[in-house]
Amino acid sequence: MATIGEEINSNKSSGDFIRNVNSYLLTYGYEQIKLSQFSSLFCATIILIGLYNHSNNDILLLWYSAFAVIVVGRLILSSLFKRQEKIREDYTTWRNLFFLGAVLGGLSWGALGAFLFPLVEADYKVLCILILAGVTAGSAVSLAAMYRTSACFLMTAILPFVVQIIFSKLFIYSLYNITLIIYLFFLLILSYKTYLLIKNILLLQFKNQDLLEQLSVVNLELKQIATHDPLTQLDNVFLFNLNLTSAINRADRTNKMLALLYIDLDSFKNVNDSFGHNIGDKLLQTLAKQLRATLRITDIIARIGGDEFAVILEQMPSRESIIEVAQNICAVFSKPITVDNYIIKISASIGISIYKVNGNTKETLIEAADKAMYYVKQHGHNNYHFSS
């Protein structure tokens, strides 16, 4: 079972925030059971030793046995709860079981006040009250995450003592009673304030987590805007230059062939003039998808101008494999494309440069591929040409 300090699921709606906060408040409550129950059992043992032979031993042993059973039951319940992967689906059941265990614990201390407290001498009454004060003070904090449960525990534990003291006519007992009543109200207030503190911390933690996730999404969107073409979602010029530099460094290390393809659409201006820029944009989007489908998943594609694309081919086995890629691109781009019921015919001119053959730097490779592309445009379009 996840603890409070572990990962918290992020949810967008306020309802989800509240449900998650309640779930972790319950988790916090169950996490406190082990320590609180061992402390309570220790205090009950002190009562057993202190009152033995100074009260009705049969009632005392019966009380202690019932108290131990409740402690063991709550410890088992806490262990079972920690094994649950999710609690939100069964939140109500676990909350009711937690409430029942706490109320039974409070009743066990209340039984001490109802049945044993009247039977002991004044000195031992003080012992019972001091032990009760320690137990309830600790419980006010350990149960504070579930405030209603805490309030029920405190009242069921303390009120039976108050009722018994009321029947006493001694002045000092009246002072005990006033003190216990004030102490009960103090613990209720302390428990409520602690509950609000824990709840607000958790709520703030959930909201901060949500804000961090929203910030992460915004950062990803900004990164996408900064590095990708908004129309085709291909790499933009900035990212293309970074990728080409990285590809050159990898080619140096691996000694594999690296090729750069510069692609320019033939007569794309006529498309915009004849059909409008909206159709032209849709045509570019379609061509970008076709280009991606034609190439390997590892090939880098960028839109570097209005109707210009660039492709970085790494680890090519031979010049013939580069030719095959260029021919495939020409074949795909030369097929008629239907955009909004318009059939558009277009083609591509491709210039190719090879690392170390046509240049050793990013700039020389780009210049060589660009010149080769213009050579194709000047000699008939719809073809490819290697830089020479």
N, C-alpha and C positions, 0 to 999 in steps of 0.2 A: 504494500500500500504506500503510495507516495506521501511523504511528509510535507510539512508546511514549507520547508526551505527548498524543496525540489521543484521541478518544472511545473509551471501553472499553465493550463491550456488557455489560449486567448479566445475570447468571444466578443462579438461586436455589439449585441443588444444589451440594454441595461438589465433585462430579465435574465439573460445568461450570466451577467456579472453577479447578480444577487444569488442565483442558484449556485454558482461556483463558490462564492464567498460562504454561503451556508454550508456547503459540502466540506470546505476546509475548516470552518469553525467546528464542525462535528469531528473532523479528523483531529484537530487540536485537542478536543475534549477526550477522545479515545487515547491519544498519546500520553495524556496525564494520568490515566487510570493506574498504570503499574506502580508508579512512585506513590501516588496518593493512597492506594490500597495497602501497600506494605507499611506506610506510615500509620494508617488507621489501625491496622492489625497490631502494630507495635503499641499504640496507645491503648487499645483494648486489652492487650496483655498486661500492661501496667495496671489497668483497672482490676483485672482478674487477680493479680498478685496483691494489690493494695486492699481489696475488699474481701479477700478470702478469709474466712473465719470471723469476719466483721459484718456479715450480712447473711442472707439465706443462700447457702452454698449451692443448693439445687437450682434455684432460680438463676444464680450467677453463672453456673456452668451451662445451663440451658441457653442463657443469653449469649455467652461467649461462643458456644457451638453454632448457634444461628448466625452470629456475626461472622464467624470464619467461613461458613457456607456461602454467605453473600459475597464475601471478599473473593473467594475462589471462583464463584460464578462470574463476577465482574472481570476478573483476570482472564478467564477463558473467553469471555465475550470480546475483550480487547484483542486477544490473540487471533480470534476468528476474523475480526474486523480488519486487522492488518494484512490478512491474506487476500482480501478482496482487491481485484484489479480496478473495478469501477464501483463507486458508491452512489452516483447520481440517480441511477435507475431504482435503487432500493433505499434511497435517502430516508424516506418516512419510516421504514421498518427499523433501520439502524438508529434513527433518532429516538423512536419510541423505546427501543431496548435500552439505549443509553439513559433515557429519562427514568425508566423502570428501575434500572440498577442503582441510580443515584437516590431515588426516593426510598428504595429498600435500605440503602445505606443510612439515609437520614432517619428512617423509622427505627433502625437498630440502635442508634444513639438515643432516639426518643424513648425507646423501651427502657434504656438505662435510667432515664429520668423518671419514667412512669412507675417502674416496678422495683428498682433497686435503690434509687436515691432516697425514697422515704424511709428505708429500713436501716440506713447507716447513721453513724454518729456525725456530729458537726464537723470534726476534722476531716472525715472521709468525704463529707459533702463538698468541702472545699476542694479536695483532690478531684472529685468528679467534675466540678465546675471548671477547674483549671485545665483538665484534659479536654473537656468539651470546647473551651475557648481556643485551644491550640488546633484541634481538629477542624473546627468550623472556619478559623482564620485561613488555614491552608486550603480548605475546600472552596472558600470564596474566590480564590485565585485559580485553582485547578479546574473548577467547573464554570468559570466566568464566561468561557466561549459560548456556552449554552445557558443564557441568563435565566430563563424560566426554570430550567432544571436546577440551577444553583439556588434560586430563591426557594424552591420547594424543599431542597435538601436542608437549607438553613432553618426554615420554619419547622419542619418535622423533627429536626434534631434539637432545637432550642426550646420550642414552645412547651413540650411536656415538662421540662425543668421549671419553666415559669409558672405553669399551672400548679405544680406541686409546692413551689415556694409560696404561692398565694395562700395556701391553707395553713402555712406556718404563722404563728402570732408573734414571733420574735422580731424585734426591730432590725437586727442585723440581717435577717433573711429578707426583709423588705428592701434593704439596700442592695442585697444580691439581685433581687428581682428587677429593681429599677436599672441596675447595671446591665443585667442580661438583656432587657428590652432595648436599652440604648445601644448595646453592643450588636443586637440583631439588626437594628435599623442601619447602624454603621456598616455592617457587613453587606447588607443588601445594596446600599449605595456604592460601596467599594466594588462589589461584584458587577454592578451595572456599568460603572465607569470603566472597569477593566474590559468588560464585554465590548463597549463602544470603541475602546482603544484598539483592541484586537481586530474588530470588524473593519474599522476605518483603515488600519494598516493593510489588511488583506485587500480591501476594495481599491486602495491606492496602488497596491502592487499589481492587481489585475489591470487597472486602467493604464498604468505605466507600461506594462507588457503589451497592451493593445496599441498604445502610442508608438512604442518601439517597432512593432510589426508594421504599422502604417507608415512610419518613417522609412523602414526597409523597403516597402513597396514603392514609395515615392523615389527613393534613391535608385531603385532598379529602373523605374520609368525615366528618371533623368539620365541615367547611364544609357538607356536605350535611345533616348532622343539625341544624346551627344555622340553616339557611335553608329547610329543606323539611319538609313534613309527613311523618312516618314511615309513615303508613298509605297515603296516596294518592300520595306523592312530588311533590305539587304544592307551590308556594311556601307558606311559612307566613306568619303575621301579620307577623313581623319583615321578611322579604324583600318582602312585599306593600307595606308602608309605604315602604320604600326605593324600590321600583319606581314607586309612585304619585307620589312626590316627583319622581323623574326624568322621569316622563311629563308632569307639569305643567310642568317646565322646558322639555321639548322642545316642548310645545304653545305655550308663550310664544314660542319662537324661530320655529316654523314657521307659527303661526297656524292650525293644523289643529284639527278638532273632536276633543275628548277626552271619552269617556263612561265612567262607572263603573257596573257592574251588581252589585247585591247579590242573591244567590240563596239562598233558604231552602227546604229540602225540607219539603213539607207532610206532617204526621202521621208524621214519621220515628220519633217515640217509640213509636208503635204497632208499627212493624216490630221494634224492639228488644224490646218487651214480648211480641210474639206469636211471633217466631222466634228470639230470642236475639241477643246482641251480636255473636257471630261472623258470623251472617248479615247483620246490620246493617253490619259492617265490610266484608264482601265487596260489599255493595250500594254502599257509598260508593266503593269502588275501581272498580267497574264504571261508576258514574256519572261519576267523574273521567275515565276513559278516553273515555267517550262525549262528555263536555264538550270534551276536547281535540280529538277528531276532528271536532267540529262547528265549532270556531272556526279562525281563521287561525293560522298558525304563529307570527306576530308578536304575537298577543294574549296578554296575561298573565293567568294563572289562579292563584288561591290558595284554599286552604282556611283560613278564618279562624275557624271554630268547629266544634262537633260535627257539625252538618248544614248549615253555611253556607259558601257559596263566594262569591268576588268575581272579577269579570272587568274588566280594564282594556282598553278599546278605543281605540286611537290612530289618528289620521289618518282618521277616518270622514268620508265625503263629504257625508253629510246625516243628518237625523233619521230619515228613512225607512230608511236602511241600518242604523241602530241598532235600529229596530223589527223589521226582518227577522231580525237576530241574536237578539233576545229571543224572537221567535216560534219560531225554530228550536230554541232551548233548551227552551222549553215543550213543543214537539212531541216532542222526543227524550225528555225526562224523563217525559212522560205515558204513554209506551208501556210495556206490561207487561215486566218484566225477570225472567229465570229465574236464580235463585241456588240452587245445590245442590238442584235439582228443585223448589224453591218458586217459584211465580209471584207476583211482588210488583208491585202497582200503586202508583205514587207520582206526585207532581207537584211543581212548583216555583213559588214566588212570587218575582217579580223586581222589585226597585226600581232605578230608573235616575236618575242625576244627570249633568249635563253641565257641564263646566268653563266658568266665567265666566257660565253661565246660572243655575246653582244654587249656585255657590260659587267662590271664588278660591283656596282653600287645601285642603290634604289633608283637614283636619278637617271643613270645611264640606261637602265633597263626600261624605265618608263618612256624615255625619249625614243629609244630604239623601237619599242612596240608601237608607239604613236606614229612614228614615221612609216612603219610598215603598214599600219592600218590606212594611212592616207594614200599609200601606193595602191592599195586595193581599190579604194574609192575612185582613184584616177584611171583605173584600168578595168572598169566594168562592174564593180560591186559584187555582192553575194559570193565572196571568196575569202581565202586567207592568204597571208604572205609572211614568210619568215624574214626578219631583219637581216640585212647582209652588210 
